[in-house]
């Protein structure tokens, strides 16, 4: 009888052990299960997370092939620019720019020419020498020098730039150059490995590695150079420092996925956050700049909340936060209005690509031109709808916009009104309302308020008159103008660089 009791105990113990082991295996397969100890210290539950990536299966990640492809196609850009600085009123020198040394004799301005030098990086995108970089790298440069990794140097020509997106295209006269292939930034995922290539801190070609930390970021940094900034940055933790601007961000296949543009830092040096213009934006804008000389920017024709709008502001304005872009207003005559989009709709997708923020929306629309058709997915009263929309330009049409020679001046111009012309006792003219820090007028002795009355000895009564003279000119143009409240005509010479 005793042996039966012993056998029963053994069987019960075996069964208990089996159940225990089965339960343990079930819990062990979940890498996020946390088992508290008997002391219950109150610490946040933690455990190792399962990872089925490259490491541990195929060995460590190797970036050498990607770096080898990108380094020869990454260039060092050095620029020289001359800034003319004046803090005073117009000169009294009647001989103007013809004899500037007489300024002191006539008690005029103290102008100073300040040479400025800068450097950055660029990515070769064609075998015949087209290079993409940041606008802020080459903005206002009188001289651009490009150096390849083999130490060969070339003088580069500015093709066109877009301050809104901080992109520019320059070109060197060379053949059979190594160049980068475009990737697809829409396919990027947070956590994906990336490499930043460039010439930071005056060093030679440098490659750094990191991951994609976030997508669809906006910093409002491009507002420094444009009233209509276009931003939808990729955020990475790949080390980027001054000098990296304009250089490529590549994936592990060595394909271009973005152009490095900015860093977020309290010190001005790398502090863990870098920001890159997505390649899908880059290739469309670059194509426009090469083909048209200006960007063909498409507009949806809606107003939406800022991405950093507070919860209180959202409540006050009745803005819903349902994982899309809330339509605050629909502009009359715009693309969205024609397709029946209304205030209160929530846009969730463009051509089946999810959009969860204003930056996402901008990033997608920027890849299209006026006249392109897109499929827009939106929610209205809890139901999902789709609409086919034909995008338009800023003026509300689908026409392509041509680059104007007036853009080279880098100034806001306005035709002088008949009343002001009568008061100034002139036939007419063009008023320089403001001067940006880019363009040819920023390099000559001119101030806001200058009224252009002649160009190459031809009377100017409107901006159209000025445009015609500039279009028919090559090289330098002589402008003559007056300053309200001052006597005399002040001539200046501008170089259009044609």
ABEGO torsion letter per residue (X at the ends): XAAAAAAAAAAAAAAAAAAAAAAAAAAAABAABBBBBAAGAGBBBBBBBBBABABGAAEBBBAAAAAAAAAAABBBBBBBBBBBBBABBBBABAAEAABAAAAAAAGBBBBBBBBBBBBBBBBBABAAGBBBBBAAAABGBABBBBBBAAGBBBBBBBABBBAAAGBBBBBBBBBGBBBBBBBBAAABBBGBBBBBBEBBGGBBBBBBBBBBABBGBBAGAAAAABABBBBBBBBBABBBBBGABGBBBBBAAGBBAEBBABBBBAAGBBAGBBBBBBAAAAAAAAAAAAAAGBBBBBBAGBBBBBAABBAAAAAAAGBBBAGBBBBABBBBGBAAAAAGBBBGBBBABBGGBBBABAAAAAAAAAABBBGBBBBBBBBBGGBBBBBBBBBBBAAGBABBBBBBAAAAAGBBBBBBBAAAAAAAGBAEEBBBABBBABEAAAABBBBBGBBBABBGGBBBABAAAAAAAAAABBEBBBBBBBBBGBBEBBBBBBBAGX
